[in-house]
């Protein structure tokens, strides 16, 4: 007898820092190499009281634009860095770039955040926010399309090709481009081994699983990655947690607080499917990469399962290690056909415990252009790739003994 539970949640890349606590054990207290730009900030920089990150004005990094302040009701809710922004109205040019200092061959995380905050006084209704749409480019390469209406973070991991990297806002004639925060974080060469000079990744989702509703970033993640909690609790998931110390995977350096929570199923067997669905406005086929983080802190019985990306089994059955994290991924990108992809965990017949998952990261591939032809590429037409919306489907098979 099978019992099917379908659970869906539309997960956006929302920076819920205004209402979500940042918790965990600090991984480091150094911000060496961090560049944090508070766009539109007048005067001198400042240090964020919670993270200890130093923010600077954007004057030295961008040539055009107008400084603006968001409406008072937003300044009262959001952190200081979201209180101002830089907009690029008509007359500023179609493409405006922040010149970020980099080292050729080094690996980086770059993040741009947008909070509209009714800075122009036009937000008389919620529908007015939908008027703003523009593109982000990483150098000559299309990165993402910004659809305004929320406080949203756009993040990419890349290998720099020169002593500076342009992070660009491109006007697509659907509203004035603007940006609230630009951040650059150096990464070790061994982190995210799939990222190479020829392959950059655009973050679509990075979620810690389990009961925690806390947003995690620096200093709990030493590289200042954003980890969002799951948006809601699901009645047929078991929330697992521990206070024991867990060794992270050296290729991903997961924060301790992320590894200390997980979800599993309450039944005897479990198939956990994570499915992404792209917007129908964009192309039906695109490339994605999935990274599944596991760290077992229940060592009493065997936990073993198979992992499938788009129906393809990933190597041998995975047997979890006690208090040691592992990340399962394929070094080759997968195609999301008909705008969908799926990642499935299936318990083996030997397993006593169902699969568990601590965290998940989903990226789509940024198509790389030849940086040598950057000046010509800047004149090319805008490319579009899918914006991703997520649903989580949990299929729990509960068998009656003796049936």
KOLSE-954641 format. One record per residue (C-alpha): x, y, z; residue in three letters. Coordinates in steps of 0.001 Angstrom, whole numbers, padded with zeros to 6 digits, always signed. Each point is the difference from the previous one (the first is absolute). Example, Ala and Ser with C-alpha at 12.3 -4.5 7.8 and 13.67 -1.06 7.14 Angstrom:
2
+012300-004500+007800ALA/+001370+003440-000660SER/
END
This chain:
403
+000000+000000+000000UNK/+001506+003289-001019UNK/-000638+003412+001437UNK/+001017+002904-002202UNK/+000595+003433+001374UNK/+000626+002813-002470UNK/+001317+003193+001496UNK/+000712+003112-002038UNK/+001600+003334+000799UNK/+000969+002813-002324UNK/+003494+000964+001121UNK/+001380+003370-001044UNK/+003507+001311+000658UNK/-001209+002290+002774UNK/+002391+001527+002462UNK/-002220-000255+003033UNK/+002631+001613+002189UNK/-002490+002607+001102UNK/-002024-002584+001921UNK/+002177-003136+000252UNK/+002672-000465+002652UNK/+003572-000761-001004UNK/+001259-002823+002191UNK/+002672-002662+000249UNK/+003588-000253+001128UNK/+002298+002618-001556UNK/+002376-001585-002480UNK/+002415+002919-000074UNK/+000253+003634+001000UNK/+002132+001223-002892UNK/-001381+001871-002984UNK/+003344+000160-001810UNK/-000593+000424-003716UNK/-003700+000827+000387UNK/-001323+002874-002110UNK/-003440+001186+001135UNK/-001555+002937-001839UNK/-003024+001834+001386UNK/-001313+001449-003242UNK/-001179+003602+000093UNK/+001631+000643+003374UNK/+001067+003598+000582UNK/+002960+000754+002215UNK/+002264-002531+001649UNK/-000415-003715+000508UNK/-001026-001873+003145UNK/+000195-003390+001714UNK/-003113-002167+000247UNK/-000740-000599+003676UNK/-001167-003600-000470UNK/+002435-001441-002537UNK/+003006+002246+000600UNK/+000273+000526-003774UNK/+001257+003415-001157UNK/-002090+001714-002696UNK/+001325+002745-002257UNK/-001619+002495-002405UNK/-000142-000942-003674UNK/+001585+003146-001434UNK/+003400-001572-000828UNK/-001583-002995-001742UNK/-002622+001438-002369UNK/+000048+003004-002341UNK/-003689+000839-000436UNK/-003290-000209+001845UNK/-002080+001874+002549UNK/-000023-000418+003780UNK/-003399-000653+001579UNK/-001456-000733+003426UNK/-002812-002530+000478UNK/-003254+001004+001680UNK/+000010+000349+003786UNK/-002140-003084+000599UNK/+002709-002125-001632UNK/+002851+001659+001868UNK/-001740-000895+003256UNK/-000110-003717-000902UNK/+003107-000834-002029UNK/+003674+000184+000863UNK/+001880+003242-000675UNK/+001550-001226-003253UNK/-003468-000205-001579UNK/-000866+003586+000894UNK/+001659+001444-003116UNK/+000424-001080-003596UNK/+001551+001017-003303UNK/-002336+000341-002983UNK/+000911+000346-003670UNK/-002791+001980-001707UNK/-000170+000839-003704UNK/+003073+001972-000933UNK/+002284-002217+002065UNK/+000476-002386-002909UNK/-001326-003486-000652UNK/+002776-001736+001945UNK/+001469+001197+003287UNK/+002650-002037+001780UNK/+001613-000187+003407UNK/+003740-000560-000470UNK/+000967-002541+002665UNK/+003704-000582+000766UNK/+000963-003642-000573UNK/+003064-002158-000600UNK/+000129-001848-003310UNK/-000439-003723+000601UNK/-001436+000413+003510UNK/-003470-001223+000979UNK/-002702+002342+001318UNK/-003580+000286+001122UNK/-001768+003128-001228UNK/-003403+001116+001247UNK/-002332+002827-000983UNK/-003063+000834+002081UNK/-003026+002073-000893UNK/-002583+001613+002271UNK/-002347+002311-001879UNK/-001426+001565+003162UNK/-002139+002494-001959UNK/+003076+002166-000485UNK/-001636+001855-002902UNK/-003410+000490+001640UNK/-001824-002017-002676UNK/-001038-002943+002164UNK/-003670+000886+000290UNK/-000921-003697-000374UNK/+001802-003325+000146UNK/-000357-000383-003765UNK/+002207+003044-000578UNK/+003016-001937+001236UNK/-000399-002435-002887UNK/+000854+002764-002469UNK/+003694-000290+000821UNK/+001932-002641-001890UNK/+003619+000101-001117UNK/+002946-002337-000550UNK/+003188-000702+001899UNK/+003191-000895-001855UNK/+003291-001320+001327UNK/+002375+001593-002453UNK/-001301-000930-003446UNK/-002046-002931+001326UNK/-003705+000051+000761UNK/-000503-000702+003690UNK/-003648+000503+001005UNK/-003146+002043-000569UNK/-001148+002169+002912UNK/-003734+000118+000620UNK/-000615+002581+002672UNK/-002512-000383+002773UNK/+002039-001527+002804UNK/+003309+000406+001757UNK/+001886-002477-002160UNK/+003618-001190-000145UNK/+001662-001132-003239UNK/+003181-001979+000471UNK/+002589-001560-002309UNK/+003242-001944+000451UNK/+002691+000555-002633UNK/+003719+000025-000760UNK/+001300+003484-000770UNK/+001636+000555-003378UNK/+001649+003383+000685UNK/+000993+002513+002682UNK/-003578+001268+000070UNK/-003402-001550-000591UNK/-002982+002032-001235UNK/-003321-000805+001696UNK/-002507+001685-002285UNK/-003618+001134-000016UNK/-001532+000065-003476UNK/-003089+002009-000895UNK/-002510-002133-001957UNK/-002535+002843-000415UNK/-002253-001455+002707UNK/+000910+002287+002875UNK/+002908+001862+001544UNK/+002828-002289+001184UNK/+001116+000464+003609UNK/+002022-001815+002646UNK/+000188+000239+003791UNK/+003067-002080+000896UNK/+002959-001442-001930UNK/+002256-002495+001774UNK/+003133-001873-001065UNK/+001439-002897+002021UNK/+003263-001852-000766UNK/-000280-003800+000085UNK/+002708-002657+000344UNK/+001000-001630-003281UNK/-001272-003375+001222UNK/-003487+001205+000925UNK/-002703-000924-002533UNK/+002294-002092-002215UNK/-002466+000123-002906UNK/+000660+003736-000428UNK/+002821+000548-002490UNK/+001133+002806-002326UNK/-002460-001399-002542UNK/-002947-000635+002322UNK/-001730+002445+002342UNK/-003105-000751+002060UNK/-003077+002094+000809UNK/-001616-000863+003324UNK/-003666-000923-000149UNK/-000387-001511+003439UNK/+002073-000652+003120UNK/-002037-001367+002877UNK/+000707-001504+003374UNK/-002529-002663+000917UNK/-001577-000829+003330UNK/-001946+001928+002590UNK/+002224+003066+000150UNK/-001605+003141-001415UNK/+003193+001987+000201UNK/+001782+001687-002864UNK/+003740-000744+000012UNK/+002896+002070-001330UNK/+003345+001387+001256UNK/+001448-000496+002584UNK/-001724-003397+000252UNK/+000926-000650-003621UNK/+003586+001180-000331UNK/-000450+000699-003729UNK/-003227+001953+000560UNK/-002251-002236-002054UNK/-003722+000510+000591UNK/-001842-003085+001317UNK/-003791+000330+000079UNK/-002229-002137+002207UNK/-002785-002092-001442UNK/-003120+002188-000267UNK/-002289-002216+002077UNK/-000280-003210+001990UNK/-001334-003159-001612UNK/-001996-002421+002178UNK/+001492-003145-001543UNK/+003597+001101+000415UNK/+001930-000725+003153UNK/+002187+002905+001082UNK/+003356-001204+001293UNK/+002592+002007+001898UNK/+003111-000392+002117UNK/+002456+002110+001976UNK/+002938-002251-000854UNK/+002886+001349-002059UNK/-000012-001196-003616UNK/+002972+000080-002363UNK/-000893+001901-003210UNK/+000814-001162-003505UNK/+003266+001836-000869UNK/-001229+000697-003545UNK/-003078+001857+001275UNK/+000757+001113+003587UNK/-003606-000165+001159UNK/-000769+002037+003156UNK/-000360-002063+003162UNK/-003531+001255+000653UNK/-001085-001224-003448UNK/+001434-003472+000615UNK/-001633-000260+003422UNK/-003538-000102-001416UNK/-001612-002312-002538UNK/-003298-001465-001159UNK/-001042-003601-000417UNK/-003317-001770-000476UNK/-002206-001419+002704UNK/-000773-003160-001993UNK/+001854-003263-000559UNK/+001260+001023-003418UNK/+000421+003306-001786UNK/+000431+001492-003421UNK/+000931+003664+000242UNK/-000291+001946-003239UNK/+001103+003584-000532UNK/-001416+001407-003220UNK/+000701+003322-001687UNK/-002280+001623-002539UNK/+001115+002840-002247UNK/-002227+002845-001100UNK/-001732-000656-003360UNK/+001238+003385-001251UNK/+003482-001403-000397UNK/+001670-002840-001875UNK/-001243-003502+000722UNK/+003456-001558+000408UNK/+002831+001245+002197UNK/+002894-001431+002003UNK/-000072-000436+003765UNK/+002225-001425+002720UNK/-001181-001391+003329UNK/+002006-000384+003214UNK/-001531-002111+002762UNK/+001529+000275+003467UNK/-000189-002878+002480UNK/+001276-000341+003560UNK/-001366-002869+002081UNK/-000129+000530+003752UNK/-002105-003114+000718UNK/+002431-002910+000134UNK/-002175-002750+001493UNK/-001104-001683-003256UNK/+000937-000160-003673UNK/-001064+002883-002236UNK/+000624-000716-003688UNK/-001669+001380-003100UNK/+000357+000556-003723UNK/+000135+003472-001534UNK/-001420+000855-003420UNK/+000433+003198-002005UNK/-002522+000171-002841UNK/-000489-003751+000270UNK/+003722-000823-000144UNK/+001448-001813+002993UNK/+003011+001749+001518UNK/+002638-002661+000585UNK/-000370-002745+002609UNK/-002508+000100+002841UNK/+000850+002668+002543UNK/+000666-001105+003573UNK/+000142+002873+002437UNK/+002991+000567+002276UNK/-000468+000935+003630UNK/+000708+003692+000685UNK/+001820+000467-003328UNK/-001669+002012-002767UNK/-000056-001019-003647UNK/-001265+001830-003058UNK/-001317-002048-002909UNK/+000072+001615-003434UNK/+000856-000753-003590UNK/+002845+001998-001573UNK/-001989+000137-003237UNK/-003055+002231-000291UNK/-003422-001447-000710UNK/-002587+001238-002431UNK/-003331+001081+001441UNK/-002359-001171-002741UNK/-003415+001653-000296UNK/+001213+002473+002630UNK/+000245-002639+002754UNK/+002672-001947+001853UNK/-000214-002466+002846UNK/+002207-001422+002730UNK/-001238-003192+001664UNK/+001198-001879+003093UNK/-001122-003633+000333UNK/+000763-002248+002983UNK/+001700-003311-000861UNK/-001401-003337+001145UNK/+002846-000280+002534UNK/-000715+003334+001607UNK/-001672+000029+003401UNK/-000379+003786+000103UNK/-001547+002106-002788UNK/+002043+002574-001941UNK/+000765+003265+001727UNK/+001153+003271-001484UNK/+001674+002930+001732UNK/+000202+002586-002771UNK/-000365+000502-003725UNK/+001496+002383-002557UNK/-001295+000424-003547UNK/+001767+002048-002676UNK/-000530+000573-003664UNK/+002995+000415-002289UNK/+001026+003470-001128UNK/+000980-000311-003665UNK/+003548+001302-000297UNK/+001087+002316-002773UNK/+003627+000566-000938UNK/+001052+002897+002276UNK/+002501+001131-002640UNK/-002953+001097-002155UNK/-001742+001767+002864UNK/-000327+003345-001758UNK/-001791-001638-002929UNK/-002061-002271+002217UNK/-001332+003030+001871UNK/-001832+000991-003172UNK/-001651-003395-000462UNK/-003662-000699+000534UNK/-001218-000960+003454UNK/-000219-003740+000675UNK/-002734-001421+002199UNK/+000107-003100+002167UNK/-002609-001265+002433UNK/-000925+001495+003312UNK/-000575-002968+002252UNK/-002920-000737+002275UNK/+000168-002976+002297UNK/-002319-002569+001384UNK/+000917-002689+002465UNK/-001721-003345-000485UNK/+000246-002569+002752UNK/-001326-003446-000790UNK/-000108-002106+003160UNK/-000861-003664-000489UNK/-001440-001464+003177UNK/-000335-003783-000184UNK/-002251-002006+002308UNK/+001833-003059+001351UNK/-001597-003233-001118UNK/-002054+001652-002719UNK/
END
